Amino acid sequence: MSTPLTQPVISAERRKLLGKTAQTIAGASLLALVDPLVKAGAWAAGSDAPEKPEVKVGFIPLTDCASVVMASVMGFDKKYGLKISPSKEASWPGVRDKLISGELDAAHALYGMIYGVQVGIGGPKKDMSVLMTLNTNGQAITLSKILADKGVKDGATLKALMDKEPREYTFAQTFPTGTHAMWLYYWMAANGINPMKDAKIITVPPPQMVANMRVGNMDGYCVGEPWNARAIVDKIGFTGITTQAIWKDHPEKVLGTTAEFVERYPNTARAMTAAVLEASKFIDASNENKKKTAETIAAKSYVNTEMDVILGRMLGHYEDGLGKSWDDPDSMKFYNNGLSSFPYLSDGMWFLTQHKRWGLLKEHPDYLNIAKKVNRIDVYTAAAAAAGVPLPASPMRSSTLMDGVVWDGSNPVAYADSFKIKG
């Protein structure tokens, strides 16, 4: 089945050249350098039909699995001649293992997990691919009500309590090289707490966070929604900080797969990315669409919690569990006119800098070349053309994090070495 765009016919050799061209782009204008045939939606010689008409895409029960689920439920996949079959998974290590083995074709995945596998930390080493970013923002660090009763309300007051009342403080993240571990460590270090020395860090699957806090297994955790909002509804925790307050518009989950899958099924990879892009556009288009999405993913087969627990923070309506409420303009975004979905090279590089900072990587990797290899801007560009999604001006971007430190990908070695608190 063809996409809605008329596809120029190009040779396999030409397609290979285009792929290499797109992957070598860095720092210069993306739009200026991408071949016009790619921008027009060109993909394969003779046909753009997916080589594999059905794909099994793993997800963890989290709000940000929404675009993968909605691509299937709303039939955006059919538009591209594809059937996406979402597969509910129990843990991130399970997702990693099934991607590596090929049991899953692709997955809603932690950005840092894909990069960890690429460089051989946090699991077996295998060449991986990021096809698109699934969302920005929308995670949080939840602290226990026990800490609140001792006067803790943020990072500074947590540091003060830990200094005043020394004991083993335990915090949970969801995967050692993943996004939640990096947000938790960054926040703790910005408040003068060394997560590697001053606390015990454990790994807990996202849906099990609330239950573990309820029985006192941890003082805090970093996870995706709705498991921060759930802790507030259940009156066992409060939001110490949202991740968008750590890094506005930070990258979060990605549509991840193996490099082998992309090479074997390039049309399928493009079609799958285009379908999820369509779903991302749908979700962000209106509050009514967000409500429909929340109602859909609340089902037992997906996130398995009350719709209202999901919807509030999707709409940007926040309560911290300590009496403060606000509307957050930087809540979870799936599309944001293509800015939330583009796989920026600098985003992938950032996770590598933090892996080096915390001792997960012993030596500096080749930051930019790894990002060029993993982040498949060639696939994304073709999918974006098919789905009518605009491209940013550059595959690099600049951000200022909570401590005032600027990250733009220009000097990753100096950036990784610049932090006073490290592993």
VEXGU-224691 format. One line per 3 residues: number of its first residue (from 1); for each residue x, y, z of C-alpha. Coordinates in nm, 3 decimals, m for minus. Each point is the difference from the previous one (the first is absolute). Layout:
NUM> X,Y,Z ~ ...
This chain:
1> 0.000,0.000,0.000 ~ 0.138,0.340,m0.093 ~ 0.019,0.301,0.226
4> m0.213,0.302,m0.101 ~ 0.305,0.161,m0.161 ~ 0.113,m0.080,m0.352
7> 0.334,m0.175,0.040 ~ 0.281,0.053,m0.253 ~ 0.171,m0.323,m0.102
10> 0.366,m0.017,0.101 ~ 0.254,m0.277,m0.019 ~ 0.119,m0.206,0.295
13> 0.347,0.153,m0.042 ~ m0.151,0.350,0.003 ~ m0.204,m0.084,0.311
16> 0.314,m0.122,0.178 ~ 0.176,0.326,m0.089 ~ m0.291,0.206,0.132
19> 0.007,m0.190,0.327 ~ 0.372,0.067,0.042 ~ m0.049,0.367,m0.085
22> m0.271,0.049,0.259 ~ 0.207,m0.171,0.269 ~ 0.304,0.220,m0.055
25> m0.190,0.321,0.062 ~ 0.099,0.184,0.318 ~ 0.005,0.366,0.093
28> m0.102,0.132,m0.341 ~ m0.351,0.063,m0.126 ~ m0.183,m0.330,m0.027
31> m0.247,0.121,m0.256 ~ 0.275,0.147,m0.216 ~ 0.195,m0.325,m0.011
34> m0.269,m0.266,m0.031 ~ m0.042,m0.118,m0.357 ~ m0.318,0.136,m0.166
37> m0.107,m0.354,m0.089 ~ 0.006,m0.094,0.369 ~ m0.195,0.316,0.089
40> m0.257,m0.101,m0.260 ~ m0.047,m0.334,0.171 ~ 0.212,m0.225,m0.219
43> 0.080,m0.332,0.155 ~ 0.053,m0.313,m0.205 ~ 0.040,m0.103,m0.360
46> m0.330,m0.101,m0.154 ~ m0.217,m0.008,0.313 ~ m0.036,0.162,0.338
49> m0.204,m0.293,0.138 ~ 0.118,m0.137,0.336 ~ 0.201,m0.319,m0.040
52> m0.148,m0.127,0.327 ~ m0.373,0.084,0.011 ~ m0.043,m0.060,0.375
55> 0.233,0.115,0.277 ~ 0.000,m0.083,0.370 ~ 0.081,0.314,0.197
58> 0.069,m0.031,0.372 ~ m0.106,0.253,0.260 ~ 0.010,0.051,0.376
61> m0.323,0.115,0.176 ~ 0.073,0.373,0.003 ~ m0.181,0.306,m0.136
64> 0.270,0.052,m0.260 ~ m0.077,m0.333,m0.171 ~ m0.303,0.187,m0.138
67> 0.120,0.071,m0.355 ~ 0.090,m0.365,m0.061 ~ m0.339,m0.114,0.132
70> m0.197,0.266,m0.187 ~ 0.181,m0.073,m0.327 ~ m0.154,m0.345,0.026
73> m0.340,0.085,0.152 ~ m0.071,0.293,m0.233 ~ 0.117,m0.183,m0.310
76> 0.283,0.236,m0.091 ~ 0.207,m0.310,m0.071 ~ m0.244,m0.113,m0.271
79> 0.059,0.327,m0.184 ~ 0.355,m0.118,m0.059 ~ m0.081,m0.362,m0.086
82> 0.101,m0.126,0.341 ~ m0.150,m0.165,0.306 ~ 0.154,0.103,0.334
85> m0.067,m0.253,0.276 ~ 0.080,0.157,0.340 ~ 0.149,m0.248,0.248
88> m0.024,0.078,0.373 ~ 0.330,m0.073,0.175 ~ 0.084,m0.034,0.370
91> 0.337,0.175,0.027 ~ 0.263,0.193,m0.192 ~ 0.253,m0.287,0.018
94> m0.270,m0.217,m0.157 ~ m0.049,0.255,m0.279 ~ 0.376,0.014,m0.057
97> 0.035,m0.378,m0.018 ~ m0.294,m0.044,m0.238 ~ 0.130,0.272,m0.230
100> 0.343,m0.162,m0.012 ~ m0.143,m0.347,m0.065 ~ m0.243,0.125,m0.264
103> m0.308,m0.109,0.195 ~ m0.104,0.366,m0.020 ~ 0.039,0.185,m0.329
106> 0.015,0.338,0.174 ~ m0.094,0.156,0.331 ~ m0.103,0.303,0.201
109> 0.340,0.021,0.168 ~ 0.214,0.207,0.234 ~ 0.237,0.220,m0.200
112> 0.293,m0.086,0.223 ~ m0.078,m0.371,m0.016 ~ 0.042,m0.006,m0.379
115> 0.333,0.182,0.032 ~ 0.110,m0.228,0.283 ~ m0.051,m0.307,m0.219
118> 0.181,0.172,m0.288 ~ 0.316,0.048,0.210 ~ m0.029,m0.324,0.195
121> m0.099,0.122,0.345 ~ m0.317,m0.105,0.179 ~ m0.030,m0.312,m0.215
124> 0.146,m0.182,m0.301 ~ 0.158,0.219,m0.268 ~ m0.195,0.031,m0.324
127> m0.036,0.266,m0.266 ~ m0.325,0.187,0.062 ~ m0.213,0.263,m0.169
130> m0.211,0.291,0.124 ~ m0.267,0.070,m0.262 ~ m0.166,0.294,0.179
133> m0.052,0.156,0.340 ~ m0.341,m0.097,0.138 ~ m0.038,0.283,0.250
136> 0.165,0.279,0.192 ~ m0.060,0.092,0.367 ~ m0.260,m0.161,0.226
139> 0.198,m0.204,0.256 ~ 0.058,0.088,0.366 ~ 0.186,m0.080,0.319
142> m0.237,m0.113,0.275 ~ 0.105,0.015,0.364 ~ m0.169,m0.181,0.288
145> m0.246,0.159,0.240 ~ 0.235,m0.113,0.278 ~ 0.257,0.246,m0.134
148> m0.266,0.269,m0.029 ~ m0.083,m0.049,0.369 ~ 0.364,0.081,0.074
151> m0.015,0.326,m0.194 ~ 0.123,m0.116,m0.340 ~ m0.165,0.176,m0.293
154> 0.276,0.018,m0.262 ~ 0.362,m0.088,m0.070 ~ 0.151,0.256,0.235
157> m0.211,m0.111,0.298 ~ 0.073,m0.366,m0.081 ~ 0.373,0.075,0.010
160> m0.043,0.178,0.334 ~ m0.186,m0.298,0.150 ~ 0.255,m0.251,m0.130
163> 0.278,0.206,0.163 ~ m0.194,0.039,0.326 ~ m0.125,m0.358,0.031
166> 0.252,m0.237,m0.161 ~ m0.134,m0.344,m0.097 ~ m0.032,m0.207,m0.315
169> m0.229,0.198,m0.228 ~ m0.137,m0.208,m0.287 ~ m0.112,0.131,m0.339
172> m0.127,m0.190,m0.302 ~ 0.040,0.042,m0.373 ~ m0.126,m0.223,m0.279
175> 0.316,m0.108,m0.187 ~ 0.370,0.069,0.073 ~ 0.079,0.180,m0.329
178> m0.353,0.136,m0.054 ~ m0.156,0.342,0.011 ~ m0.141,m0.025,0.353
181> 0.336,m0.095,0.147 ~ 0.161,0.299,m0.172 ~ m0.270,0.247,0.112
184> 0.021,m0.128,0.358 ~ 0.380,0.018,0.010 ~ 0.012,0.344,m0.162
187> m0.253,0.143,0.245 ~ 0.168,m0.152,0.304 ~ 0.345,0.123,m0.108
190> m0.134,0.350,m0.074 ~ m0.110,0.006,0.364 ~ 0.336,m0.117,0.132
193> m0.092,m0.369,0.043 ~ 0.228,m0.259,m0.163 ~ m0.236,m0.282,m0.103
196> 0.291,m0.244,m0.021 ~ 0.126,0.068,0.353 ~ m0.271,0.165,0.207
199> m0.296,m0.225,m0.081 ~ m0.101,m0.353,m0.094 ~ m0.134,m0.021,m0.355
202> m0.225,m0.287,m0.104 ~ m0.172,m0.097,m0.326 ~ m0.377,m0.052,0.001
205> m0.240,m0.048,m0.298 ~ m0.223,0.306,m0.050 ~ m0.338,m0.157,0.093
208> 0.150,m0.133,0.327 ~ 0.124,0.336,0.130 ~ m0.313,0.095,0.192
211> m0.035,m0.338,0.171 ~ 0.365,0.006,0.106 ~ m0.030,0.348,0.147
214> m0.320,m0.099,0.180 ~ 0.183,m0.272,0.193 ~ 0.299,0.225,0.074
217> 0.258,m0.147,m0.238 ~ 0.118,0.340,m0.119 ~ 0.018,0.368,0.095
220> m0.054,0.117,m0.355 ~ m0.008,m0.101,m0.362 ~ 0.019,0.138,m0.352
223> m0.249,m0.142,m0.248 ~ m0.234,0.094,m0.280 ~ m0.364,0.084,0.042
226> m0.251,m0.100,0.117 ~ 0.196,m0.154,0.287 ~ 0.090,0.336,0.154
229> m0.360,0.122,m0.009 ~ m0.110,m0.341,0.134 ~ 0.217,0.045,0.312
232> m0.172,0.333,0.069 ~ m0.349,m0.144,m0.049 ~ 0.094,m0.282,0.239
235> 0.144,0.255,0.246 ~ 0.333,m0.178,0.038 ~ 0.227,0.248,m0.178
238> 0.045,0.347,m0.145 ~ 0.170,0.147,m0.304 ~ 0.345,0.130,0.092
241> 0.060,0.128,m0.353 ~ m0.123,m0.062,m0.353 ~ 0.259,m0.102,m0.255
244> m0.089,0.296,m0.221 ~ 0.119,0.218,0.289 ~ 0.333,m0.185,m0.019
247> 0.024,0.041,m0.377 ~ m0.275,0.176,m0.193 ~ m0.103,m0.204,m0.305
250> 0.238,m0.282,0.087 ~ m0.005,m0.313,m0.219 ~ m0.170,m0.297,0.161
253> m0.122,m0.320,m0.170 ~ 0.092,m0.098,m0.354 ~ m0.124,m0.237,m0.265
256> 0.293,m0.238,0.018 ~ 0.104,m0.304,m0.200 ~ 0.315,m0.177,m0.110
259> 0.217,0.124,m0.286 ~ m0.046,m0.346,m0.150 ~ m0.378,0.050,m0.018
262> 0.035,0.333,m0.181 ~ 0.244,m0.142,m0.253 ~ m0.217,m0.303,m0.066
265> m0.336,0.182,m0.006 ~ 0.064,0.365,m0.097 ~ m0.351,0.061,m0.137
268> m0.153,m0.151,0.314 ~ 0.213,0.222,0.222 ~ m0.109,0.307,m0.198
271> m0.368,m0.099,0.001 ~ 0.002,m0.076,0.373 ~ 0.164,0.335,0.077
274> m0.248,0.186,m0.221 ~ m0.296,m0.171,0.169 ~ 0.124,0.089,0.349
277> 0.065,0.357,m0.117 ~ m0.364,0.020,m0.113 ~ m0.109,m0.122,0.343
280> 0.225,0.256,0.169 ~ m0.159,0.278,m0.203 ~ m0.346,m0.129,0.091
283> 0.068,m0.005,0.375 ~ 0.140,0.352,0.016 ~ m0.264,0.150,m0.231
286> m0.260,0.068,0.273 ~ m0.097,m0.061,0.360 ~ m0.287,m0.211,m0.131
289> 0.249,m0.225,m0.177 ~ 0.205,m0.024,0.319 ~ m0.313,m0.105,0.187
292> m0.075,m0.267,m0.259 ~ 0.359,m0.117,0.027 ~ m0.014,m0.015,0.380
295> m0.324,m0.197,m0.014 ~ 0.159,m0.245,m0.244 ~ 0.328,m0.064,0.177
298> m0.164,m0.021,0.345 ~ m0.132,m0.345,m0.098 ~ 0.132,m0.311,0.171
301> 0.175,m0.109,m0.319 ~ 0.210,0.319,0.004 ~ 0.076,0.212,0.310
304> m0.270,m0.147,0.225 ~ m0.094,0.292,0.225 ~ m0.281,0.255,0.025
307> m0.031,0.235,m0.296 ~ 0.001,0.310,0.223 ~ 0.338,m0.096,0.147
310> 0.143,0.009,m0.353 ~ m0.188,0.295,m0.144 ~ 0.080,0.273,0.253
313> 0.371,0.015,m0.065 ~ m0.047,m0.065,m0.372 ~ m0.194,0.327,m0.003
316> 0.266,0.172,0.211 ~ m0.212,0.015,0.317 ~ 0.239,m0.070,0.286
319> m0.038,m0.044,0.375 ~ 0.311,m0.076,0.204 ~ m0.168,m0.179,0.290
322> 0.103,0.274,0.245 ~ m0.277,0.245,m0.086 ~ 0.151,0.168,m0.305
325> m0.176,m0.016,m0.338 ~ 0.093,0.158,m0.333 ~ m0.046,m0.021,m0.375
328> 0.328,m0.099,m0.161 ~ 0.057,0.120,m0.358 ~ 0.291,m0.243,m0.025
331> m0.194,m0.318,0.073 ~ 0.038,m0.315,m0.209 ~ 0.010,0.068,m0.373
334> m0.015,m0.261,m0.274 ~ 0.027,0.220,m0.308 ~ 0.042,0.376,0.057
337> 0.014,0.070,m0.375 ~ 0.265,m0.265,m0.046 ~ 0.237,0.139,0.264
340> m0.086,m0.273,0.251 ~ 0.032,m0.286,m0.246 ~ 0.325,0.082,m0.181
343> 0.296,m0.221,0.107 ~ 0.257,0.274,0.067 ~ 0.358,m0.123,m0.005
346> 0.080,0.217,0.303 ~ m0.274,m0.176,0.201 ~ 0.157,m0.339,m0.051
349> 0.345,0.139,0.077 ~ m0.123,0.143,0.331 ~ m0.078,m0.344,0.137
352> 0.350,m0.117,m0.087 ~ 0.148,0.299,0.191 ~ m0.197,m0.103,0.306
355> 0.097,m0.364,m0.036 ~ 0.362,0.118,0.006 ~ m0.065,0.239,0.289
358> m0.137,m0.277,0.221 ~ 0.265,m0.256,m0.085 ~ m0.217,m0.223,m0.215
361> 0.244,0.075,m0.284 ~ 0.365,m0.010,0.106 ~ 0.131,0.195,m0.300
364> m0.144,0.274,m0.216 ~ m0.183,m0.153,m0.298 ~ m0.011,0.148,m0.349
367> m0.308,0.201,0.095 ~ m0.099,0.153,m0.333 ~ 0.071,m0.300,m0.219
370> m0.196,m0.232,0.229 ~ m0.295,0.239,m0.012 ~ 0.020,0.019,m0.381
373> m0.006,m0.378,m0.014 ~ m0.286,m0.053,0.248 ~ m0.235,0.289,m0.076
376> m0.138,m0.086,m0.342 ~ m0.066,0.346,m0.134 ~ m0.025,m0.151,m0.348
379> m0.296,m0.218,0.101 ~ m0.162,0.280,0.199 ~ 0.035,0.248,m0.287
382> m0.176,m0.231,m0.246 ~ m0.273,m0.082,0.254 ~ m0.048,0.368,0.083
385> m0.042,0.081,m0.370 ~ m0.265,m0.271,m0.031 ~ m0.184,0.120,0.312
388> 0.029,0.371,m0.080 ~ 0.220,0.077,0.301 ~ 0.240,0.299,m0.017
391> 0.368,m0.045,0.075 ~ 0.205,0.220,0.234 ~ 0.280,0.212,m0.143
394> 0.277,m0.212,0.155 ~ 0.053,m0.348,0.145 ~ 0.160,0.167,0.305
397> m0.173,0.217,0.259 ~ 0.096,0.205,0.304 ~ m0.156,m0.028,0.346
400> 0.062,0.149,0.343 ~ m0.055,m0.244,0.287 ~ m0.116,0.073,0.355
403> 0.350,0.089,0.126 ~ 0.059,0.253,m0.278 ~ 0.236,m0.228,m0.192
406> m0.047,0.019,m0.376 ~ 0.003,m0.313,m0.216 ~ 0.027,0.037,m0.376
409> 0.208,m0.300,m0.102 ~ 0.294,0.211,m0.118 ~ 0.257,m0.132,0.250
412> m0.129,m0.317,0.167 ~ 0.335,m0.097,0.154 ~ 0.036,0.332,0.184
415> m0.367,m0.010,0.100 ~ 0.021,m0.352,0.144 ~ 0.316,0.091,0.193
418> m0.134,0.332,0.131 ~ m0.219,m0.130,0.283 ~ 0.134,0.021,0.355
421> m0.218,m0.288,0.119 ~ 0.054,m0.315,m0.204 ~ 0.034,m0.375,0.037
